[in-house]
């Protein structure tokens, strides 16, 4: 079953798909938007129709398990390699091995890559990952030398996935369930690869010196009272920004 959504509805649609199919779903870029697909039964088809008002259904053919894996390819971002567990990491780069079947975030999306670019150039210290998803950014931060590392999310499957992926990568970090209104623990650096609206709601909840944001289009940029804009990067139509706490 698959649904197609425009970029303006993507974050909301991802959250809905994660709730409906916590075991995992696929995300494929299309010229007219993004296609979200799940392998499911008649009950899952009914849920998709209920939440999205329509969906496309295709019969699953023999060997779909192997074809599903073709959607998840490793990527290289500077000193980091990010890939699924069935791929063999090359010798040299720091390897972040992430199972894409548990929560959103495989490392291949441009917003994740932009955040990873920024992190590699920042001073190491305590680290907060707001909306940790599968834990890609938290694990990468731990491998890069940030410590202590804390990932927070409003979805329980994301916390479970982050903890499991951290164990699989042999890194120490904490993952904690929060609500959308909770004040967040202080850190030297925070990253928030979430929706634009959610990013703009962070200043009142954060006590950080540096903030990396993404999860929105290149045409958009967060307004963050109390923070100064330092740098912007873009990739594939998506944007990412580095901010620092304004003096005083």
Secondary structure, DSSP 8 states (H G I E B T S, - for coil): -EEEE-GGGHHHHHHHHHHH-TT--EEEEETTEEEEE----HHHHHHHHHHHS--B-----TTHHHHHHTT---EEETTEEEE-TTS---SSSEEEE--TTSSS--S-SHHHHHHHHHHHTS--S-EEEES-TTSHHHHHHHHHT--SEEEEES-HHHHHHHHHHHHHHT---EEEE--TT-----EEEEEEES-HHHHHT-GGG--EEEEEEEEEETT-----TTEEEEEEEEETTEEEEEEEE---
